[in-house]
């Protein structure tokens, strides 16, 4: 899984000049394609996993992978996943973390440059959740899974059949929205570099 935008929490010892440290880090990371967009100072470390307001992922599904598939079936299957559901059937159990969660999921679909672009928005995602959903959508487009089966998985919170995984290389974490507003004025060079990557 790649990332266009992410959030990192750092514990910085007293006496460190924060902006100077971040500028040095930005110079070091930019040649590697990693850019610092902005920062916020807090008295306490933030738990990004718990405090994020929304995460946005994009899955770039190659249209070539959908040869002999029915896109209308894929779009119909997609509607079943929108809204609040128990996605336990569409995740890999993560040790020590409950999968019995109600998650409100937004999904969009568009066509760009030979890809079906699937956008996913939610506060939380479970392990392999998006890749399992995409695999199910592709299987639905082939006529191998019907809507009642998908709804049954969502309603029962458990899989009524084996659900595979879509390839990881087409999945991108696009952004993590935090409660604090993040200003994009930290480094003009970094911001310009990010736009070039995007």
TIRO-2110 file (N, C-alpha, C; in Angstrom, 1 decimal):
// TIRO-2110
0.8, -1.2, 0.0, N, 1, A
0.0, 0.0, 0.0, CA, 1, A
0.9, 1.2, 0.0, C, 1, A
0.6, 2.2, -0.9, N, 2, A
1.4, 3.4, -1.0, CA, 2, A
0.6, 4.5, -0.3, C, 2, A
1.2, 5.7, -0.1, N, 3, A
0.5, 6.8, 0.6, CA, 3, A
0.9, 8.1, -0.1, C, 3, A
-0.1, 8.9, -0.4, N, 4, A
0.1, 10.2, -0.9, CA, 4, A
0.1, 11.2, 0.3, C, 4, A
-0.7, 10.9, 1.3, N, 5, A
-0.8, 11.8, 2.5, CA, 5, A
-0.9, 10.9, 3.7, C, 5, A
-0.2, 11.2, 4.8, N, 6, A
-0.3, 10.5, 6.0, CA, 6, A
0.0, 11.4, 7.2, C, 6, A
-0.2, 11.0, 8.4, N, 7, A
0.1, 11.8, 9.6, CA, 7, A
1.0, 11.0, 10.5, C, 7, A
2.0, 11.7, 11.0, N, 8, A
3.0, 11.0, 11.9, CA, 8, A
3.0, 11.8, 13.2, C, 8, A
3.0, 11.1, 14.4, N, 9, A
3.2, 11.8, 15.7, CA, 9, A
4.6, 11.6, 16.2, C, 9, A
5.2, 12.7, 16.6, N, 10, A
6.6, 12.6, 17.1, CA, 10, A
6.6, 13.2, 18.5, C, 10, A
7.4, 12.5, 19.4, N, 11, A
7.7, 13.0, 20.7, CA, 11, A
9.0, 13.7, 20.7, C, 11, A
9.1, 15.0, 20.8, N, 12, A
10.3, 15.8, 20.7, CA, 12, A
10.8, 16.2, 22.0, C, 12, A
12.1, 15.9, 22.4, N, 13, A
12.6, 16.3, 23.7, CA, 13, A
12.6, 17.9, 23.8, C, 13, A
12.5, 18.4, 25.0, N, 14, A
12.6, 19.8, 25.3, CA, 14, A
13.9, 20.4, 24.8, C, 14, A
13.9, 21.6, 24.3, N, 15, A
15.1, 22.3, 23.9, CA, 15, A
15.4, 22.1, 22.4, C, 15, A
14.6, 21.3, 21.7, N, 16, A
14.8, 21.1, 20.3, CA, 16, A
14.0, 22.2, 19.5, C, 16, A
14.7, 22.8, 18.5, N, 17, A
14.0, 23.8, 17.7, CA, 17, A
13.2, 23.1, 16.6, C, 17, A
11.9, 23.0, 16.8, N, 18, A
11.1, 22.2, 16.0, CA, 18, A
11.1, 22.5, 14.5, C, 18, A
10.9, 23.8, 14.2, N, 19, A
10.9, 24.1, 12.8, CA, 19, A
12.2, 23.9, 12.1, C, 19, A
13.3, 24.1, 12.8, N, 20, A
14.6, 23.9, 12.2, CA, 20, A
14.8, 22.4, 12.0, C, 20, A
14.4, 21.6, 13.0, N, 21, A
14.5, 20.1, 12.8, CA, 21, A
13.7, 19.6, 11.6, C, 21, A
12.5, 20.2, 11.5, N, 22, A
11.6, 19.7, 10.4, CA, 22, A
12.1, 20.2, 9.0, C, 22, A
12.7, 21.4, 9.0, N, 23, A
13.3, 21.8, 7.7, CA, 23, A
14.5, 20.9, 7.3, C, 23, A
15.3, 20.5, 8.3, N, 24, A
16.4, 19.6, 8.0, CA, 24, A
15.9, 18.3, 7.5, C, 24, A
14.8, 17.8, 8.1, N, 25, A
14.2, 16.6, 7.7, CA, 25, A
13.6, 16.7, 6.3, C, 25, A
13.0, 17.8, 6.0, N, 26, A
12.4, 18.0, 4.7, CA, 26, A
13.5, 17.9, 3.6, C, 26, A
14.6, 18.6, 3.9, N, 27, A
15.7, 18.5, 2.9, CA, 27, A
16.3, 17.1, 2.7, C, 27, A
16.3, 16.4, 3.8, N, 28, A
16.8, 15.0, 3.7, CA, 28, A
15.8, 14.1, 3.0, C, 28, A
14.5, 14.3, 3.2, N, 29, A
13.5, 13.3, 2.7, CA, 29, A
13.1, 13.6, 1.3, C, 29, A
13.1, 14.9, 0.9, N, 30, A
12.6, 15.3, -0.5, CA, 30, A
13.2, 14.5, -1.6, C, 30, A
14.5, 14.2, -1.7, N, 31, A
15.0, 13.4, -2.8, CA, 31, A
14.5, 12.0, -2.8, C, 31, A
13.9, 11.6, -1.7, N, 32, A
13.3, 10.2, -1.7, CA, 32, A
11.8, 10.3, -2.0, C, 32, A
11.3, 11.5, -2.3, N, 33, A
9.9, 11.6, -2.6, CA, 33, A
9.0, 11.7, -1.4, C, 33, A
9.5, 12.0, -0.3, N, 34, A
8.8, 12.2, 1.0, CA, 34, A
8.8, 13.7, 1.3, C, 34, A
7.6, 14.3, 1.5, N, 35, A
7.5, 15.7, 1.7, CA, 35, A
6.7, 16.0, 3.0, C, 35, A
7.1, 17.0, 3.7, N, 36, A
6.5, 17.5, 4.9, CA, 36, A
5.5, 18.6, 4.5, C, 36, A
4.2, 18.3, 4.7, N, 37, A
3.2, 19.3, 4.3, CA, 37, A
2.9, 20.3, 5.3, C, 37, A
2.8, 20.0, 6.6, N, 38, A
2.5, 20.9, 7.7, CA, 38, A
2.7, 20.2, 9.0, C, 38, A
2.6, 21.0, 10.1, N, 39, A
2.8, 20.4, 11.4, CA, 39, A
1.9, 21.2, 12.4, C, 39, A
1.6, 20.5, 13.5, N, 40, A
0.9, 21.2, 14.6, CA, 40, A
1.6, 20.8, 15.9, C, 40, A
1.8, 21.7, 16.8, N, 41, A
2.4, 21.4, 18.1, CA, 41, A
1.3, 21.2, 19.1, C, 41, A
1.5, 20.1, 19.9, N, 42, A
0.6, 19.7, 20.9, CA, 42, A
1.4, 19.4, 22.2, C, 42, A
0.7, 19.6, 23.4, N, 43, A
1.3, 19.3, 24.6, CA, 43, A
1.5, 17.8, 24.8, C, 43, A
0.6, 17.0, 24.2, N, 44, A
0.6, 15.6, 24.3, CA, 44, A
0.7, 15.0, 23.0, C, 44, A
1.3, 13.8, 22.9, N, 45, A
1.4, 13.1, 21.6, CA, 45, A
0.0, 12.7, 21.2, C, 45, A
-0.2, 12.7, 19.9, N, 46, A
-1.5, 12.3, 19.4, CA, 46, A
-1.5, 10.9, 19.0, C, 46, A
-2.6, 10.2, 19.2, N, 47, A
-2.7, 8.8, 18.7, CA, 47, A
-3.5, 8.9, 17.4, C, 47, A
-2.8, 8.8, 16.3, N, 48, A
-3.3, 9.0, 15.0, CA, 48, A
-4.4, 8.0, 14.7, C, 48, A
-4.2, 6.8, 15.1, N, 49, A
-5.1, 5.7, 14.8, CA, 49, A
-6.5, 6.0, 15.5, C, 49, A
-6.5, 6.5, 16.7, N, 50, A
-7.7, 6.7, 17.4, CA, 50, A
-8.4, 8.1, 17.1, C, 50, A
-7.5, 9.1, 16.9, N, 51, A
-8.0, 10.5, 16.8, CA, 51, A
-8.3, 11.0, 15.4, C, 51, A
-8.0, 10.3, 14.4, N, 52, A
-8.3, 10.7, 13.0, CA, 52, A
-9.8, 10.8, 12.8, C, 52, A
-10.2, 11.9, 12.1, N, 53, A
-11.6, 12.1, 11.9, CA, 53, A
-12.0, 11.3, 10.7, C, 53, A
-11.2, 11.2, 9.7, N, 54, A
-11.5, 10.5, 8.4, CA, 54, A
-10.2, 10.1, 7.7, C, 54, A
-10.3, 8.9, 7.1, N, 55, A
-9.2, 8.5, 6.2, CA, 55, A
-9.8, 8.3, 4.8, C, 55, A
-9.0, 8.6, 3.8, N, 56, A
-9.4, 8.5, 2.5, CA, 56, A
-8.4, 7.6, 1.7, C, 56, A
-8.9, 6.5, 1.1, N, 57, A
-8.1, 5.6, 0.3, CA, 57, A
-8.6, 5.6, -1.1, C, 57, A
-7.7, 5.4, -2.1, N, 58, A
-8.1, 5.2, -3.5, CA, 58, A
-7.6, 3.9, -4.0, C, 58, A
-8.4, 3.1, -4.6, N, 59, A
-8.0, 1.9, -5.3, CA, 59, A
-8.1, 2.1, -6.8, C, 59, A
-7.0, 2.0, -7.5, N, 60, A
-6.9, 2.1, -8.9, CA, 60, A
-7.1, 0.7, -9.6, C, 60, A
-8.3, 0.4, -10.0, N, 61, A
-8.6, -0.9, -10.6, CA, 61, A
-8.4, -0.8, -12.1, C, 61, A
-7.4, -1.5, -12.6, N, 62, A
-7.1, -1.4, -14.1, CA, 62, A
-8.3, -1.9, -14.9, C, 62, A
-8.7, -1.1, -15.8, N, 63, A
-9.9, -1.6, -16.6, CA, 63, A
-9.6, -2.9, -17.4, C, 63, A
-8.3, -3.1, -17.7, N, 64, A
-7.9, -4.3, -18.4, CA, 64, A
-8.3, -5.6, -17.5, C, 64, A
-8.3, -5.4, -16.2, N, 65, A
-8.6, -6.5, -15.3, CA, 65, A
-10.1, -6.8, -15.3, C, 65, A
-10.9, -5.9, -16.0, N, 66, A
-12.3, -6.1, -16.0, CA, 66, A
-12.8, -6.5, -17.4, C, 66, A
-11.9, -7.0, -18.2, N, 67, A
-12.4, -7.5, -19.5, CA, 67, A
-13.4, -8.6, -19.3, C, 67, A
-14.5, -8.6, -20.1, N, 68, A
-15.5, -9.6, -20.0, CA, 68, A
-16.3, -9.5, -18.7, C, 68, A
-16.2, -8.3, -18.0, N, 69, A
-17.0, -8.1, -16.8, CA, 69, A
-18.1, -7.1, -17.1, C, 69, A
-19.1, -7.1, -16.2, N, 70, A
-20.2, -6.2, -16.3, CA, 70, A
-20.0, -5.1, -15.3, C, 70, A
-19.7, -3.9, -15.8, N, 71, A
-19.5, -2.7, -14.9, CA, 71, A
-20.7, -2.4, -14.2, C, 71, A
-21.9, -2.5, -14.8, N, 72, A
-23.1, -2.2, -14.1, CA, 72, A
-23.3, -3.1, -12.9, C, 72, A
-22.9, -4.4, -13.0, N, 73, A
-23.0, -5.3, -11.8, CA, 73, A
-22.1, -4.8, -10.7, C, 73, A
-20.9, -4.3, -11.1, N, 74, A
-19.9, -3.8, -10.1, CA, 74, A
-20.5, -2.6, -9.4, C, 74, A
-21.2, -1.7, -10.2, N, 75, A
-21.7, -0.5, -9.6, CA, 75, A
-22.9, -0.8, -8.6, C, 75, A
-23.7, -1.8, -9.0, N, 76, A
-24.8, -2.3, -8.2, CA, 76, A
-24.3, -2.9, -6.9, C, 76, A
-23.2, -3.7, -7.0, N, 77, A
-22.6, -4.3, -5.8, CA, 77, A
-22.1, -3.2, -4.9, C, 77, A
-21.5, -2.2, -5.5, N, 78, A
-20.9, -1.1, -4.7, CA, 78, A
-21.9, -0.5, -3.8, C, 78, A
-23.1, -0.3, -4.3, N, 79, A
-24.1, 0.4, -3.4, CA, 79, A
-24.4, -0.4, -2.1, C, 79, A
-24.2, -1.7, -2.1, N, 80, A
-24.5, -2.5, -0.9, CA, 80, A
-23.5, -2.1, 0.2, C, 80, A
-22.3, -1.7, -0.2, N, 81, A
-21.3, -1.4, 0.8, CA, 81, A
-21.4, 0.0, 1.4, C, 81, A
-22.1, 0.9, 0.7, N, 82, A
-22.3, 2.3, 1.3, CA, 82, A
-23.1, 2.3, 2.5, C, 82, A
-22.7, 3.2, 3.4, N, 83, A
-23.5, 3.3, 4.7, CA, 83, A
-22.8, 2.6, 5.8, C, 83, A
-23.6, 2.4, 6.9, N, 84, A
-23.0, 1.8, 8.1, CA, 84, A
-23.3, 0.4, 8.2, C, 84, A
-22.2, -0.4, 8.3, N, 85, A
-22.3, -1.9, 8.4, CA, 85, A
-21.3, -2.5, 9.3, C, 85, A
-21.5, -3.7, 9.6, N, 86, A
-20.4, -4.5, 10.3, CA, 86, A
-19.6, -5.2, 9.2, C, 86, A
-18.4, -4.8, 9.0, N, 87, A
-17.5, -5.3, 7.9, CA, 87, A
-16.6, -6.5, 8.4, C, 87, A
-17.0, -7.2, 9.5, N, 88, A
-16.2, -8.3, 10.0, CA, 88, A
-15.9, -9.3, 8.9, C, 88, A
-16.9, -9.5, 8.0, N, 89, A
-16.7, -10.5, 7.0, CA, 89, A
-15.7, -10.1, 5.9, C, 89, A
-15.3, -8.8, 5.9, N, 90, A
-14.5, -8.2, 4.9, CA, 90, A
-13.2, -7.7, 5.5, C, 90, A
-12.6, -8.5, 6.5, N, 91, A
-11.3, -8.0, 7.0, CA, 91, A
-10.6, -9.3, 7.5, C, 91, A
-9.3, -9.1, 7.8, N, 92, A
-8.5, -10.1, 8.4, CA, 92, A
-8.4, -9.8, 9.9, C, 92, A
-8.7, -10.7, 10.8, N, 93, A
-8.6, -10.4, 12.2, CA, 93, A
-7.3, -9.9, 12.6, C, 93, A
-7.2, -8.9, 13.4, N, 94, A
-6.0, -8.3, 13.9, CA, 94, A
-5.9, -8.6, 15.4, C, 94, A
-4.8, -9.3, 15.8, N, 95, A
-4.7, -9.7, 17.1, CA, 95, A
-4.8, -8.6, 18.1, C, 95, A
-5.7, -8.8, 19.1, N, 96, A
-5.9, -7.8, 20.1, CA, 96, A
-6.9, -6.7, 19.8, C, 96, A
-7.4, -6.7, 18.5, N, 97, A
-8.4, -5.6, 18.1, CA, 97, A
-9.7, -6.3, 17.7, C, 97, A
-10.8, -5.7, 18.2, N, 98, A
-12.1, -6.2, 17.8, CA, 98, A
-12.4, -5.9, 16.4, C, 98, A
-13.1, -6.8, 15.7, N, 99, A
-13.6, -6.5, 14.3, CA, 99, A
-15.1, -6.3, 14.3, C, 99, A
-15.7, -6.4, 15.5, N, 100, A
-17.1, -6.2, 15.7, CA, 100, A
-17.5, -4.7, 15.8, C, 100, A
-17.3, -4.0, 14.7, N, 101, A
-17.5, -2.5, 14.7, CA, 101, A
-18.4, -2.1, 13.6, C, 101, A
-19.2, -1.1, 13.9, N, 102, A
-20.1, -0.5, 12.9, CA, 102, A
-19.3, 0.6, 12.3, C, 102, A
-19.1, 0.5, 11.0, N, 103, A
-18.3, 1.5, 10.3, CA, 103, A
-19.1, 2.2, 9.2, C, 103, A
-19.1, 3.5, 9.2, N, 104, A
-19.8, 4.2, 8.1, CA, 104, A
-18.9, 4.4, 7.0, C, 104, A
-19.2, 3.9, 5.8, N, 105, A
-18.3, 3.9, 4.6, CA, 105, A
-18.9, 4.7, 3.5, C, 105, A
-18.1, 5.6, 2.9, N, 106, A
-18.5, 6.2, 1.7, CA, 106, A
-17.7, 5.7, 0.6, C, 106, A
-18.3, 5.4, -0.6, N, 107, A
-17.5, 4.9, -1.7, CA, 107, A
-17.9, 5.7, -3.0, C, 107, A
-16.9, 6.1, -3.8, N, 108, A
-17.2, 6.8, -5.0, CA, 108, A
-16.6, 6.0, -6.2, C, 108, A
-17.0, 6.2, -7.4, N, 109, A
-16.5, 5.5, -8.5, CA, 109, A
-16.4, 6.4, -9.7, C, 109, A
-15.2, 6.4, -10.4, N, 110, A
-15.0, 7.2, -11.6, CA, 110, A
-14.1, 6.5, -12.5, C, 110, A
-13.9, 7.0, -13.7, N, 111, A
-13.1, 6.3, -14.7, CA, 111, A
-12.0, 7.3, -15.1, C, 111, A
-10.7, 7.0, -15.0, N, 112, A
-9.6, 7.9, -15.3, CA, 112, A
-8.5, 7.1, -15.9, C, 112, A
-8.1, 7.5, -17.1, N, 113, A
-6.8, 7.0, -17.7, CA, 113, A
-6.7, 5.5, -17.7, C, 113, A
-7.7, 4.8, -18.0, N, 114, A
-7.6, 3.3, -18.1, CA, 114, A
-7.8, 2.6, -16.8, C, 114, A
-8.3, 3.4, -15.8, N, 115, A
-8.6, 2.8, -14.4, CA, 115, A
-10.0, 3.1, -14.0, C, 115, A
-10.6, 2.1, -13.3, N, 116, A
-11.8, 2.4, -12.5, CA, 116, A
-11.3, 2.8, -11.2, C, 116, A
-11.6, 4.1, -10.8, N, 117, A
-11.0, 4.7, -9.6, CA, 117, A
-12.1, 4.6, -8.5, C, 117, A
-11.8, 3.8, -7.5, N, 118, A
-12.7, 3.6, -6.3, CA, 118, A
-12.2, 4.4, -5.1, C, 118, A
-13.0, 5.3, -4.7, N, 119, A
-12.6, 6.1, -3.5, CA, 119, A
-13.3, 5.6, -2.3, C, 119, A
-12.6, 5.5, -1.2, N, 120, A
-13.2, 5.0, 0.1, CA, 120, A
-12.9, 6.0, 1.2, C, 120, A
-14.0, 6.3, 2.0, N, 121, A
-13.9, 7.3, 3.0, CA, 121, A
-14.5, 6.7, 4.3, C, 121, A
-13.8, 6.8, 5.4, N, 122, A
-14.4, 6.3, 6.7, CA, 122, A
-13.4, 6.8, 7.8, C, 122, A
-14.0, 6.8, 9.0, N, 123, A
-13.1, 7.1, 10.1, CA, 123, A
-12.1, 6.0, 10.4, C, 123, A
-12.6, 4.8, 10.3, N, 124, A
-11.8, 3.6, 10.6, CA, 124, A
-11.8, 2.6, 9.4, C, 124, A
-10.7, 1.9, 9.2, N, 125, A
-10.7, 0.8, 8.3, CA, 125, A
-10.1, -0.4, 9.0, C, 125, A
-10.5, -1.6, 8.7, N, 126, A
-9.9, -2.8, 9.3, CA, 126, A
-9.0, -3.4, 8.3, C, 126, A
-8.1, -4.3, 8.9, N, 127, A
-7.0, -4.9, 8.1, CA, 127, A
-7.6, -5.6, 6.9, C, 127, A
-7.1, -5.3, 5.7, N, 128, A
-7.5, -5.9, 4.4, CA, 128, A
-8.9, -5.6, 4.0, C, 128, A
-9.6, -4.7, 4.7, N, 129, A
-11.0, -4.4, 4.4, CA, 129, A
-11.2, -3.9, 3.0, C, 129, A
-10.4, -2.9, 2.5, N, 130, A
-10.6, -2.4, 1.2, CA, 130, A
-10.3, -3.4, 0.1, C, 130, A
-9.2, -4.1, 0.3, N, 131, A
-8.8, -5.1, -0.7, CA, 131, A
-9.9, -6.3, -0.8, C, 131, A
-10.5, -6.6, 0.3, N, 132, A
-11.5, -7.7, 0.2, CA, 132, A
-12.8, -7.1, -0.4, C, 132, A
-13.1, -5.9, -0.2, N, 133, A
-14.3, -5.2, -0.8, CA, 133, A
-14.1, -5.2, -2.3, C, 133, A
-12.9, -4.7, -2.7, N, 134, A
-12.6, -4.6, -4.2, CA, 134, A
-12.6, -6.0, -4.8, C, 134, A
-12.1, -7.0, -4.2, N, 135, A
-12.1, -8.4, -4.7, CA, 135, A
-13.6, -8.8, -4.9, C, 135, A
-14.4, -8.5, -3.9, N, 136, A
-15.9, -8.8, -4.0, CA, 136, A
-16.5, -8.1, -5.2, C, 136, A
-16.2, -6.8, -5.3, N, 137, A
-16.8, -6.1, -6.4, CA, 137, A
-16.4, -6.6, -7.8, C, 137, A
-15.2, -7.1, -7.9, N, 138, A
-14.7, -7.7, -9.2, CA, 138, A
-15.5, -9.0, -9.4, C, 138, A
-15.6, -9.8, -8.4, N, 139, A
-16.3, -11.1, -8.5, CA, 139, A
-17.8, -10.8, -8.9, C, 139, A
-18.3, -9.8, -8.3, N, 140, A
-19.7, -9.5, -8.6, CA, 140, A
-19.9, -9.1, -10.1, C, 140, A
-18.9, -8.3, -10.6, N, 141, A
-18.9, -7.9, -12.0, CA, 141, A
-18.8, -9.1, -12.9, C, 141, A
-18.2, -10.2, -12.4, N, 142, A
-18.1, -11.4, -13.2, CA, 142, A
-19.3, -12.3, -13.1, C, 142, A
-20.2, -12.0, -12.2, N, 143, A
-21.4, -12.8, -12.0, CA, 143, A
-21.2, -13.9, -11.0, C, 143, A
-20.0, -13.9, -10.3, N, 144, A
-19.7, -15.0, -9.3, CA, 144, A
-20.3, -14.8, -7.9, C, 144, A
-20.6, -13.5, -7.6, N, 145, A
-21.2, -13.2, -6.3, CA, 145, A
-22.4, -12.3, -6.6, C, 145, A
-23.6, -12.6, -5.9, N, 146, A
-24.8, -11.8, -6.2, CA, 146, A
-25.0, -10.8, -5.0, C, 146, A
-25.9, -9.9, -5.2, N, 147, A
-26.2, -8.9, -4.1, CA, 147, A
-26.7, -9.5, -2.8, C, 147, A
-27.6, -10.5, -2.9, N, 148, A
-28.1, -11.1, -1.6, CA, 148, A
-26.9, -11.7, -0.8, C, 148, A
-25.9, -12.3, -1.5, N, 149, A
-24.8, -12.8, -0.7, CA, 149, A
-24.0, -11.7, 0.0, C, 149, A
-23.8, -10.6, -0.8, N, 150, A
-23.0, -9.5, -0.2, CA, 150, A
-23.8, -9.0, 1.0, C, 150, A
-25.1, -8.7, 0.9, N, 151, A
-25.9, -8.2, 2.0, CA, 151, A
-25.9, -9.1, 3.1, C, 151, A
-25.9, -10.4, 2.9, N, 152, A
-25.9, -11.4, 3.9, CA, 152, A
-24.6, -11.3, 4.7, C, 152, A
-23.5, -11.2, 4.0, N, 153, A
-22.2, -11.0, 4.7, CA, 153, A
-22.2, -9.8, 5.6, C, 153, A
-22.7, -8.7, 5.1, N, 154, A
-22.8, -7.4, 5.9, CA, 154, A
-23.7, -7.5, 7.0, C, 154, A
-24.9, -8.1, 6.8, N, 155, A
-25.9, -8.2, 7.9, CA, 155, A
-25.5, -9.2, 9.0, C, 155, A
-24.8, -10.3, 8.7, N, 156, A
-24.5, -11.3, 9.7, CA, 156, A
-23.1, -10.9, 10.3, C, 156, A
-22.3, -10.1, 9.6, N, 157, A
-21.0, -9.8, 10.2, CA, 157, A
-20.0, -11.0, 10.0, C, 157, A
-20.4, -12.0, 9.2, N, 158, A
-19.5, -13.1, 9.0, CA, 158, A
-19.6, -13.6, 7.6, C, 158, A
-18.5, -14.1, 7.1, N, 159, A
-18.5, -14.5, 5.6, CA, 159, A
-19.3, -15.8, 5.4, C, 159, A
-20.1, -15.8, 4.4, N, 160, A
-20.9, -17.0, 4.0, CA, 160, A
-20.1, -17.7, 2.9, C, 160, A
-19.0, -17.2, 2.5, N, 161, A
-18.1, -17.8, 1.5, CA, 161, A
-16.7, -17.2, 1.7, C, 161, A
-15.7, -17.9, 1.0, N, 162, A
-14.3, -17.4, 1.1, CA, 162, A
-14.2, -16.1, 0.3, C, 162, A
-13.7, -15.1, 0.9, N, 163, A
-13.5, -13.8, 0.2, CA, 163, A
-12.0, -13.6, 0.0, C, 163, A
-11.6, -13.3, -1.2, N, 164, A
-10.2, -13.2, -1.5, CA, 164, A
-9.7, -11.7, -1.3, C, 164, A
-8.5, -11.5, -1.8, N, 165, A
-7.9, -10.1, -1.7, CA, 165, A
-7.5, -9.6, -3.1, C, 165, A
-7.9, -8.3, -3.3, N, 166, A
-7.4, -7.6, -4.5, CA, 166, A
-5.9, -7.3, -4.3, C, 166, A
-5.1, -7.2, -5.4, N, 167, A
-3.7, -6.9, -5.3, CA, 167, A
-3.4, -5.6, -4.5, C, 167, A
-2.4, -5.6, -3.7, N, 168, A
-2.1, -4.4, -2.9, CA, 168, A
-1.5, -3.2, -3.6, C, 168, A
-0.9, -3.4, -4.7, N, 169, A
-0.1, -2.3, -5.4, CA, 169, A
-1.0, -1.2, -6.0, C, 169, A
-2.3, -1.4, -6.1, N, 170, A
-3.2, -0.4, -6.6, CA, 170, A
-3.9, 0.4, -5.5, C, 170, A
-3.6, 0.1, -4.3, N, 171, A
-4.2, 0.8, -3.1, CA, 171, A
-3.3, 1.9, -2.6, C, 171, A
-3.9, 3.1, -2.5, N, 172, A
-3.2, 4.3, -2.0, CA, 172, A
-3.9, 5.0, -0.9, C, 172, A
-3.2, 5.2, 0.2, N, 173, A
-3.8, 6.1, 1.3, CA, 173, A
-3.7, 7.5, 0.8, C, 173, A
-4.8, 8.2, 0.6, N, 174, A
-4.8, 9.5, 0.0, CA, 174, A
-4.6, 10.6, 1.0, C, 174, A
-5.3, 10.5, 2.1, N, 175, A
-5.3, 11.6, 3.1, CA, 175, A
-5.8, 11.1, 4.5, C, 175, A
-5.3, 11.7, 5.5, N, 176, A
-5.8, 11.4, 6.9, CA, 176, A
-6.2, 12.8, 7.4, C, 176, A
-7.5, 12.9, 7.8, N, 177, A
-8.0, 14.2, 8.3, CA, 177, A
-8.0, 14.1, 9.8, C, 177, A
-7.3, 15.1, 10.4, N, 178, A
-7.2, 15.2, 11.9, CA, 178, A
-8.1, 16.3, 12.4, C, 178, A
-8.4, 16.3, 13.7, N, 179, A
-9.3, 17.4, 14.3, CA, 179, A
-8.8, 18.8, 14.1, C, 179, A
-7.4, 18.9, 14.2, N, 180, A
-6.9, 20.3, 14.1, CA, 180, A
-6.7, 20.6, 12.6, C, 180, A
-6.9, 21.9, 12.2, N, 181, A
-6.7, 22.3, 10.8, CA, 181, A
-5.2, 22.3, 10.6, C, 181, A
-4.7, 21.8, 9.4, N, 182, A
-3.3, 21.7, 9.1, CA, 182, A
-3.1, 22.7, 8.0, C, 182, A
-2.2, 23.7, 8.2, N, 183, A
-1.9, 24.7, 7.2, CA, 183, A
-0.8, 24.1, 6.3, C, 183, A
-0.9, 24.5, 5.0, N, 184, A
0.0, 24.0, 4.0, CA, 184, A
1.1, 25.0, 3.6, C, 184, A
1.5, 25.8, 4.6, N, 185, A
2.5, 26.8, 4.3, CA, 185, A
3.9, 26.5, 4.9, C, 185, A
4.1, 25.3, 5.4, N, 186, A
5.4, 24.9, 6.0, CA, 186, A
6.6, 25.1, 5.1, C, 186, A
6.5, 24.5, 3.9, N, 187, A
7.6, 24.6, 3.0, CA, 187, A
7.1, 24.7, 1.6, C, 187, A
7.3, 25.8, 0.9, N, 188, A
6.8, 25.9, -0.5, CA, 188, A
7.4, 24.8, -1.3, C, 188, A
8.6, 24.5, -1.1, N, 189, A
9.3, 23.4, -1.9, CA, 189, A
8.6, 22.1, -1.7, C, 189, A
8.3, 21.8, -0.4, N, 190, A
7.6, 20.5, -0.1, CA, 190, A
6.2, 20.5, -0.7, C, 190, A
5.5, 21.6, -0.6, N, 191, A
4.1, 21.6, -1.1, CA, 191, A
4.2, 21.4, -2.6, C, 191, A
5.1, 22.1, -3.3, N, 192, A
5.2, 22.0, -4.8, CA, 192, A
5.6, 20.5, -5.1, C, 192, A
6.5, 19.9, -4.3, N, 193, A
6.9, 18.6, -4.6, CA, 193, A
5.7, 17.6, -4.5, C, 193, A
4.9, 17.8, -3.4, N, 194, A
3.7, 17.0, -3.2, CA, 194, A
2.8, 17.1, -4.4, C, 194, A
2.5, 18.3, -4.9, N, 195, A
1.6, 18.5, -6.1, CA, 195, A
2.2, 17.8, -7.3, C, 195, A
3.5, 17.8, -7.5, N, 196, A
4.1, 17.1, -8.6, CA, 196, A
3.9, 15.6, -8.5, C, 196, A
4.0, 15.1, -7.3, N, 197, A
3.7, 13.6, -7.1, CA, 197, A
2.3, 13.3, -7.3, C, 197, A
1.4, 14.1, -6.8, N, 198, A
-0.1, 13.9, -7.0, CA, 198, A
-0.4, 14.0, -8.5, C, 198, A
END
